[in-house]
Amino acid sequence: GPTPYGASHPRLLSMSGDYFHLKALRKGPVLSNLYLYGSNDDAINVHGIYSAVDQVLAPNKLIIANHGKYDYRPGDTIRFYDKGVNRICTATVEASHEITADYTPETPLKIKLESAIFRVFYYHEVTLKTPVAVTRGDWVVNENAICAGFTLRDSVIFNICARGIGMKTSNALVENCVFDQCCMGGIRIMPEHDWMECDYSQNIVIRNNTFRRCGARNGFSANGLSINGHEAIEHRDILIENNVFEDNYNRDLHISCGRNITVRNNQFGAVHPTNQNLGREHNAVVHIDRSYGVTLENNTYTAPDRPVVVGPDTKDIKTDKPATLGSWSNLFIQGQQGRGGWHWQYAAVGSDEYHDFPIYDYDKRGWYTEDEANGCIRKTWWDTYMLPSPTTDVVKTYVCPQDGVLAMSTIEPIKAADLFDDTDGIRVCIRKNDEAVLDWQEVPLFKPLPCHIYTVAVKAGDKIHFRVNHNQIPCGYTASWAPFVYYIG
């Protein structure tokens, strides 16, 4: 475009996606005095890149497949994760070189990305100083190429379609900034496996910022500030201090998959007026789950009715406000039937006989089984999407651990995926054993079923079934449904 008014040089670039996309840098940049407005994606995305072990040549010698020309240098620290995304070990590079001659693996390496652009691999032979117990397909992170040291100061990020900052880095600082109307959250600290963007974050300071009117999209991580992960408790050593949270649509602060996190001297305000009835986790001022060693101290809470919610899968949590016991969401409970009371199941159309999915695909992060009757595959994946077939419904089942009154809602509105334009949508229902809590409800394409809180008295061992029916759609349609449950009495 033309030279902006008052500028001495033409603009460098106009864009509609991420304004700053920082990838696999060995040193993160220092950004300051920015005004970022109207991005159609993240304002800033900062991350490293997941790679994978292609061959184990010796206990300390590997061939690593990369999605780009990313190198490994002597002294680099490498983190290895299994397919369940739990850290296996850490090792130091002794020597490395790119394999420039033609190299073809015996079988194609499957990496969890659908886009063909990420199927172009570059290979490095890497020698480590110590042996490692890894196998083909395990994930690799170069800790020295994750934009560590990223800093943002004295900036305004306003009216962003996605996140103000998507942060997957370490030794980072964000201070004296305003995050206003960032639809998917002001800051989200979380690795994204579906985009191969890493990693878990360490040594982060977030201070003296304002988070206002963030999270309008009502997603699981659409909060003022989110620290989330995929199962592993790997975020660590994070300080959140002297920030102001006001009028955010969901939680002000969500902490998950973290350890040694301090939250102090912050001011937490009221939830946005349009979102006061979405359930306890949504309206929590602070929500902590799947974390160890989190301390809340000397914070100010100006909306006393908003709870601090602490999940059942936490330990060593210290709060400065009485905490309420949280729920088990079905999100990110990967590869383990029954964990937290959740089962991924299927049932024949019209039948109330439920079966656990037998197979978990770590590459696609989902459960599945074959439908021999018509060649379709029925499955869930990313722990959110549910794919029924014309003969089979997909079900998420929660087994109640105790007597009481159970409340249930959804992370975001239930919707039918728009894989084809001729679909008539899906049908959903909620049942307690064989009793209807929500009778069959049609969810047309482009007309999501709004979030709603349902309550029911339960006994220990009762089963709550969240069920999706294909509603005469062809094989291949999906439903996006992420229910959560909690006791209110």
C-alpha positions as CSV (number, residue, x, y, z in Angstrom):
1,G,0.0,0.0,0.0
2,P,1.0,3.7,0.0
3,T,3.4,5.2,2.4
4,P,1.5,5.8,5.7
5,Y,0.9,9.4,6.7
6,G,3.9,10.7,8.7
7,A,6.2,7.8,7.7
8,S,9.4,8.3,5.8
9,H,9.4,4.9,4.1
10,P,6.7,2.7,2.4
11,R,5.1,0.0,4.5
12,L,7.0,-3.3,4.5
13,L,4.0,-5.6,4.2
14,S,0.2,-5.7,4.7
15,M,-1.3,-8.9,5.9
16,S,-4.5,-10.6,7.1
17,G,-3.1,-13.6,9.0
18,D,-0.6,-13.5,11.9
19,Y,1.1,-10.1,12.1
20,F,4.2,-11.6,13.6
21,H,4.8,-15.3,13.0
22,L,8.1,-16.2,14.8
23,K,9.3,-19.8,14.1
24,A,12.3,-21.8,15.3
25,L,14.5,-18.8,15.9
26,R,17.6,-19.3,18.1
27,K,17.0,-16.0,19.8
28,G,13.5,-14.5,20.2
29,P,13.1,-10.8,19.2
30,V,12.3,-7.8,21.5
31,L,9.1,-6.1,20.3
32,S,7.9,-2.8,21.8
33,N,5.5,0.1,21.2
34,L,3.3,-1.8,18.8
35,Y,-0.4,-1.2,18.0
36,L,-1.8,-4.4,16.4
37,Y,-5.4,-4.2,15.2
38,G,-7.7,-6.4,13.3
39,S,-5.7,-9.5,12.5
40,N,-7.7,-12.4,11.0
41,D,-5.5,-14.8,13.0
42,D,-3.1,-14.4,15.9
43,A,-1.5,-11.0,16.4
44,I,1.7,-12.8,17.4
45,N,2.6,-16.5,17.2
46,V,6.0,-17.5,18.6
47,H,7.1,-21.2,18.6
48,G,9.5,-23.9,17.7
49,I,8.8,-26.9,15.4
50,Y,8.2,-30.5,16.3
51,S,10.4,-33.0,14.4
52,A,10.4,-36.8,14.7
53,V,12.8,-39.7,15.1
54,D,13.0,-41.4,11.7
55,Q,15.7,-44.0,12.5
56,V,17.6,-45.2,15.5
57,L,21.1,-46.0,14.2
58,A,22.6,-46.5,17.6
59,P,21.6,-45.7,21.2
60,N,23.2,-42.2,20.7
61,K,22.9,-41.8,17.0
62,L,19.6,-40.9,15.2
63,I,18.2,-39.8,11.9
64,I,15.7,-37.0,12.6
65,A,13.0,-35.9,10.1
66,N,12.3,-32.2,10.0
67,H,9.5,-30.2,8.3
68,G,12.1,-27.6,7.2
69,K,15.8,-26.9,7.0
70,Y,16.2,-26.6,10.8
71,D,19.7,-27.6,12.0
72,Y,21.2,-29.2,15.1
73,R,24.4,-27.8,16.5
74,P,26.9,-29.2,19.0
75,G,25.7,-28.3,22.5
76,D,22.0,-28.0,21.5
77,T,19.6,-29.5,24.1
78,I,17.1,-31.9,22.6
79,R,13.8,-33.0,24.3
80,F,12.2,-36.2,23.3
81,Y,8.5,-37.0,23.7
82,D,6.6,-40.2,23.2
83,K,3.5,-40.4,21.0
84,G,1.4,-39.7,24.1
85,V,3.4,-36.4,24.3
86,N,5.0,-37.3,27.6
87,R,8.6,-36.4,27.9
88,I,10.9,-39.4,27.6
89,C,14.3,-37.7,28.1
90,T,16.6,-34.8,27.3
91,A,20.0,-35.1,25.6
92,T,22.8,-32.9,24.3
93,V,24.0,-32.8,20.7
94,E,27.6,-33.8,20.1
95,A,27.6,-33.7,16.3
96,S,25.1,-33.3,13.4
97,H,25.0,-33.1,9.6
98,E,22.2,-32.8,7.1
99,I,21.8,-35.8,4.9
100,T,22.1,-34.2,1.4
101,A,22.1,-37.4,-0.7
102,D,18.9,-39.1,-1.6
103,Y,17.4,-40.7,1.4
104,T,14.2,-42.6,1.5
105,P,12.9,-44.3,4.7
106,E,11.7,-47.9,4.5
107,T,8.2,-46.7,5.3
108,P,6.7,-43.2,5.2
109,L,6.8,-41.5,8.6
110,K,3.4,-40.5,9.8
111,I,3.3,-37.1,11.5
112,K,0.0,-35.7,12.8
113,L,-0.6,-33.1,10.1
114,E,-3.0,-33.2,7.3
115,S,-1.6,-30.5,5.1
116,A,0.7,-31.8,2.3
117,I,3.1,-28.9,2.7
118,F,4.3,-30.5,6.0
119,R,5.0,-33.9,4.3
120,V,8.3,-32.6,2.8
121,F,11.0,-33.9,5.1
122,Y,14.6,-32.9,5.5
123,Y,16.8,-35.3,7.4
124,H,19.7,-34.9,9.8
125,E,22.0,-37.5,11.3
126,V,22.5,-36.4,14.9
127,T,25.0,-37.9,17.4
128,L,24.2,-37.3,21.1
129,K,26.5,-37.2,24.1
130,T,24.5,-39.8,25.9
131,P,22.3,-42.8,24.8
132,V,18.5,-42.3,24.7
133,A,15.7,-44.8,24.8
134,V,13.6,-43.6,21.9
135,T,11.9,-45.2,19.0
136,R,10.8,-44.3,15.5
137,G,8.0,-41.7,15.5
138,D,8.9,-40.2,18.9
139,W,8.8,-36.4,18.7
140,V,11.8,-34.2,18.9
141,V,12.2,-30.6,20.1
142,N,15.4,-28.5,19.8
143,E,15.3,-26.4,22.9
144,N,17.7,-24.0,21.3
145,A,15.4,-23.1,18.4
146,I,12.1,-22.1,20.1
147,C,12.5,-18.3,20.0
148,A,13.6,-18.2,23.6
149,G,14.0,-14.7,25.0
150,F,11.0,-13.4,23.2
151,T,9.9,-10.0,24.8
152,L,6.9,-7.8,24.2
153,R,6.6,-4.4,25.9
154,D,4.4,-1.3,25.9
155,S,2.0,-2.5,23.2
156,V,-1.7,-2.6,22.4
157,I,-3.3,-5.7,20.8
158,F,-6.9,-5.0,19.9
159,N,-9.8,-6.6,18.0
160,I,-8.0,-9.9,17.1
161,C,-9.9,-12.8,15.5
162,A,-7.7,-15.4,17.2
163,R,-5.2,-14.9,20.1
164,G,-3.2,-11.8,21.1
165,I,-0.2,-14.1,21.5
166,G,0.1,-17.8,20.9
167,M,3.2,-18.5,23.0
168,K,5.3,-21.8,22.9
169,T,8.7,-20.6,24.0
170,S,10.9,-20.1,27.1
171,N,12.7,-17.3,29.0
172,A,10.0,-14.9,27.7
173,L,8.6,-11.6,29.1
174,V,5.4,-9.8,28.4
175,E,4.9,-6.5,30.3
176,N,2.9,-3.2,30.1
177,C,0.6,-4.3,27.3
178,V,-3.1,-4.2,26.7
179,F,-5.0,-7.2,25.2
180,D,-8.5,-6.1,24.3
181,Q,-11.1,-8.1,22.4
182,C,-8.9,-11.0,21.4
183,C,-11.5,-13.5,20.5
184,M,-9.6,-16.7,21.4
185,G,-7.8,-15.2,24.4
186,G,-5.3,-12.5,25.2
187,I,-2.4,-14.9,25.7
188,R,-2.4,-18.6,25.3
189,I,0.6,-20.6,26.4
190,M,0.2,-24.0,24.8
191,P,2.0,-26.3,22.3
192,E,-0.2,-27.0,19.2
193,H,0.4,-30.5,17.9
194,D,-2.0,-30.2,15.0
195,W,0.2,-27.4,13.7
196,M,3.5,-29.0,14.9
197,E,4.2,-25.9,16.9
198,C,6.2,-26.4,20.1
199,D,6.9,-26.4,23.0
200,Y,5.9,-26.4,26.6
201,S,7.0,-23.1,28.1
202,Q,9.5,-22.4,31.0
203,N,10.7,-19.3,32.8
204,I,7.9,-16.9,31.7
205,V,7.1,-13.6,33.2
206,I,3.7,-11.9,32.5
207,R,3.3,-8.6,34.4
208,N,1.6,-5.2,34.4
209,N,-0.7,-6.0,31.6
210,T,-4.5,-5.5,31.1
211,F,-6.7,-8.3,29.7
212,R,-10.1,-6.9,28.7
213,R,-13.1,-8.4,26.8
214,C,-11.1,-11.5,25.6
215,G,-12.5,-14.9,24.9
216,A,-15.6,-14.1,22.9
217,R,-15.4,-17.4,21.0
218,N,-16.2,-19.4,24.1
219,G,-13.6,-22.1,23.5
220,F,-11.8,-24.2,26.0
221,S,-8.8,-21.9,26.0
222,A,-10.5,-18.7,25.0
223,N,-9.8,-16.9,28.3
224,G,-8.0,-13.7,29.4
225,L,-4.8,-15.7,29.9
226,S,-4.5,-19.5,29.4
227,I,-1.7,-22.0,30.2
228,N,-2.8,-25.3,28.6
229,G,-1.2,-28.5,27.4
230,H,-1.7,-31.9,25.9
231,E,-1.5,-34.2,28.9
232,A,2.1,-33.7,30.0
233,I,2.7,-31.5,33.1
234,E,5.5,-29.6,31.5
235,H,4.9,-25.9,31.7
236,R,7.0,-24.6,34.6
237,D,8.4,-21.6,36.5
238,I,5.9,-19.0,35.4
239,L,5.2,-15.7,37.2
240,I,1.9,-13.8,36.6
241,E,1.9,-10.6,38.6
242,N,0.3,-7.1,38.7
243,N,-2.1,-7.7,35.8
244,V,-5.7,-6.4,35.5
245,F,-8.4,-8.7,34.2
246,E,-11.8,-7.2,33.4
247,D,-14.9,-8.1,31.4
248,N,-13.5,-11.2,29.9
249,Y,-16.0,-13.6,28.4
250,N,-14.8,-16.8,30.2
251,R,-12.2,-17.4,32.8
252,D,-9.8,-14.7,33.6
253,L,-7.0,-17.2,34.1
254,H,-6.9,-20.9,33.3
255,I,-3.8,-22.9,34.4
256,S,-3.4,-26.5,33.2
257,C,-0.4,-28.9,32.7
258,G,1.8,-26.6,34.7
259,R,4.1,-26.7,37.8
260,N,5.7,-24.1,39.9
261,I,3.4,-21.2,38.9
262,T,3.0,-18.1,41.0
263,V,0.0,-15.7,40.6
264,R,0.3,-12.6,42.7
265,N,-0.9,-9.0,43.1
266,N,-3.4,-9.3,40.2
267,Q,-6.8,-7.7,40.0
268,F,-9.6,-10.0,38.8
269,G,-12.9,-8.5,37.8
270,A,-16.4,-9.4,36.6
271,V,-17.2,-11.8,33.7
272,H,-18.6,-10.1,30.6
273,P,-22.3,-9.5,31.0
274,T,-23.3,-11.7,28.1
275,N,-21.6,-14.8,29.5
276,Q,-22.8,-15.1,33.0
277,N,-24.6,-18.5,32.6
278,L,-22.2,-20.9,31.0
279,G,-21.3,-22.9,34.1
280,R,-18.8,-22.8,36.9
281,E,-15.7,-23.5,34.9
282,H,-16.5,-20.9,32.3
283,N,-17.3,-18.3,34.9
284,A,-14.4,-19.1,37.2
285,V,-12.1,-16.2,37.9
286,V,-9.2,-18.6,38.1
287,H,-9.5,-22.3,37.1
288,I,-6.6,-24.7,37.9
289,D,-6.4,-28.3,36.7
290,R,-3.8,-31.0,36.0
291,S,-1.1,-28.9,37.7
292,Y,1.3,-29.1,40.6
293,G,2.7,-26.3,42.8
294,V,0.5,-23.4,41.9
295,T,0.3,-20.5,44.3
296,L,-2.2,-17.6,44.4
297,E,-1.2,-14.8,46.7
298,N,-2.3,-11.2,47.5
299,N,-4.7,-11.0,44.5
300,T,-7.8,-8.8,44.5
301,Y,-11.2,-10.2,43.5
302,T,-13.8,-7.5,42.7
303,A,-16.6,-9.9,41.7
304,P,-17.0,-12.1,44.9
305,D,-19.4,-14.5,43.3
306,R,-16.9,-15.7,40.7
307,P,-15.2,-18.8,42.1
308,V,-11.6,-20.0,42.1
309,V,-12.0,-23.6,40.8
310,V,-9.4,-26.3,41.5
311,G,-9.7,-29.6,39.6
312,P,-9.4,-33.0,41.3
313,D,-6.2,-33.8,39.4
314,T,-4.0,-31.3,41.1
315,K,-1.7,-31.1,44.1
316,D,0.2,-28.5,46.2
317,I,-2.3,-25.8,45.3
318,K,-2.3,-22.7,47.5
319,T,-5.1,-20.1,47.0
320,D,-5.8,-16.7,48.6
321,K,-9.6,-17.3,48.1
322,P,-11.6,-20.4,49.2
323,A,-11.6,-22.8,46.2
324,T,-14.4,-24.9,44.7
325,L,-13.8,-28.4,43.5
326,G,-13.7,-28.5,39.7
327,S,-14.8,-31.0,37.1
328,W,-13.2,-33.6,34.9
329,S,-13.5,-32.4,31.4
330,N,-13.2,-35.0,28.6
331,L,-10.5,-32.9,26.8
332,F,-7.0,-34.1,26.4
333,I,-7.4,-37.4,28.3
334,Q,-5.4,-39.2,25.7
335,G,-5.2,-42.9,25.2
336,Q,-6.7,-43.9,28.6
337,Q,-10.2,-45.2,28.8
338,G,-11.8,-44.5,32.2
339,R,-9.4,-41.8,33.3
340,G,-11.3,-39.1,35.3
341,G,-14.5,-41.2,34.8
342,W,-14.6,-40.7,31.0
343,H,-15.0,-43.4,28.4
344,W,-15.0,-43.0,24.6
345,Q,-17.7,-45.4,23.2
346,Y,-20.0,-46.3,20.3
347,A,-23.4,-47.9,20.0
348,A,-25.5,-49.2,17.2
349,V,-28.2,-46.9,16.1
350,G,-31.3,-47.5,18.2
351,S,-29.4,-49.6,20.7
352,D,-28.4,-48.8,24.3
353,E,-25.6,-51.3,24.4
354,Y,-22.3,-49.3,24.6
355,H,-18.8,-50.5,23.8
356,D,-15.4,-48.8,24.4
357,F,-13.5,-47.9,21.3
358,P,-10.7,-50.5,21.1
359,I,-8.0,-48.5,19.3
360,Y,-6.2,-45.2,20.1
361,D,-4.3,-43.5,17.3
362,Y,-1.6,-41.4,18.8
363,D,-0.8,-39.7,15.5
364,K,-4.4,-38.4,15.1
365,R,-5.1,-38.1,18.8
366,G,-8.3,-40.1,18.7
367,W,-10.2,-43.3,19.3
368,Y,-11.6,-45.3,16.4
369,T,-12.9,-48.7,15.2
370,E,-13.9,-50.0,11.8
371,D,-17.5,-50.2,10.7
372,E,-17.5,-53.3,8.7
373,A,-21.1,-52.9,7.5
374,N,-20.4,-50.0,5.2
375,G,-16.7,-49.4,5.2
376,C,-16.9,-46.2,7.4
377,I,-14.7,-45.5,10.3
378,R,-16.4,-44.3,13.5
379,K,-14.2,-42.4,15.8
380,T,-13.4,-39.4,18.0
381,W,-10.3,-37.4,17.5
382,W,-8.6,-34.4,19.1
383,D,-10.8,-35.5,22.0
384,T,-13.4,-33.1,20.7
385,Y,-14.7,-34.2,17.3
386,M,-17.1,-37.2,17.1
387,L,-17.8,-39.0,13.8
388,P,-20.8,-41.3,13.7
389,S,-21.7,-43.6,10.8
390,P,-25.1,-44.4,9.3
391,T,-25.2,-47.6,11.5
392,T,-23.4,-46.4,14.6
393,D,-23.6,-43.5,17.1
394,V,-20.6,-42.1,18.9
395,V,-20.8,-41.6,22.6
396,K,-18.8,-40.0,25.4
397,T,-19.7,-41.6,28.7
398,Y,-19.0,-40.2,32.2
399,V,-19.3,-42.7,35.1
400,C,-20.4,-40.9,38.3
401,P,-18.0,-41.5,41.2
402,Q,-20.4,-40.5,44.0
403,D,-24.0,-39.6,44.9
404,G,-25.1,-36.0,44.4
405,V,-26.4,-33.5,41.9
406,L,-24.5,-33.3,38.7
407,A,-24.3,-30.3,36.4
408,M,-23.1,-30.6,32.8
409,S,-22.4,-28.2,30.1
410,T,-20.1,-27.8,27.1
411,I,-16.9,-26.1,26.4
412,E,-18.5,-24.3,23.4
413,P,-21.7,-24.6,21.5
414,I,-22.4,-28.0,19.9
415,K,-22.0,-27.9,16.1
416,A,-22.1,-30.0,13.0
417,A,-18.9,-29.9,10.9
418,D,-19.4,-28.5,7.4
419,L,-17.5,-31.1,5.4
420,F,-20.2,-31.0,2.7
421,D,-22.9,-28.5,1.9
422,D,-25.8,-31.0,1.6
423,T,-25.8,-32.2,5.2
424,D,-28.9,-31.9,7.3
425,G,-26.7,-31.7,10.4
426,I,-26.5,-34.1,13.4
427,R,-28.7,-35.2,16.3
428,V,-27.5,-35.2,19.9
429,C,-28.9,-36.4,23.2
430,I,-27.8,-36.7,26.9
431,R,-28.9,-39.8,28.9
432,K,-28.5,-40.8,32.5
433,N,-28.4,-44.6,32.1
434,D,-31.6,-45.0,30.0
435,E,-33.3,-41.8,31.2
436,A,-33.3,-38.7,29.0
437,V,-31.6,-35.6,30.3
438,L,-31.7,-34.0,26.9
439,D,-33.9,-35.8,24.4
440,W,-32.8,-36.1,20.8
441,Q,-32.1,-32.6,19.5
442,E,-31.3,-31.7,15.9
443,V,-28.3,-29.5,15.3
444,P,-28.5,-28.2,11.7
445,L,-25.4,-27.2,9.8
446,F,-24.3,-23.6,10.7
447,K,-26.8,-23.5,13.6
448,P,-24.9,-24.6,16.7
449,L,-26.8,-25.7,19.8
450,P,-26.0,-23.0,22.4
451,C,-24.2,-23.8,25.7
452,H,-26.7,-24.8,28.4
453,I,-26.3,-26.2,31.9
454,Y,-28.3,-29.4,32.6
455,T,-28.6,-30.8,36.1
456,V,-29.6,-34.3,37.4
457,A,-29.5,-36.2,40.6
458,V,-27.1,-39.2,40.3
459,K,-25.9,-42.2,42.3
460,A,-22.4,-43.5,42.3
461,G,-22.0,-45.7,39.2
462,D,-24.6,-43.9,37.1
463,K,-23.5,-43.3,33.6
464,I,-24.1,-40.1,31.7
465,H,-24.0,-40.7,27.9
466,F,-23.4,-37.8,25.5
467,R,-24.4,-39.3,22.2
468,V,-24.2,-38.2,18.6
469,N,-26.4,-39.6,15.7
470,H,-25.6,-39.2,12.0
471,N,-29.2,-37.9,11.2
472,Q,-29.0,-39.5,7.7
473,I,-25.8,-37.6,6.8
474,P,-23.3,-39.5,4.7
475,C,-20.3,-41.2,6.3
476,G,-17.7,-38.5,7.0
477,Y,-19.6,-35.9,8.9
478,T,-18.6,-34.9,12.4
479,A,-19.9,-33.2,15.5
480,S,-17.8,-30.9,17.7
481,W,-18.9,-31.5,21.3
482,A,-16.7,-31.2,24.4
483,P,-18.9,-31.8,27.5
484,F,-17.8,-31.3,31.1
485,V,-19.4,-32.2,34.3
486,Y,-19.2,-31.2,38.0
487,Y,-21.1,-31.7,41.2
488,I,-23.2,-28.9,42.6
489,G,-24.7,-30.8,45.5
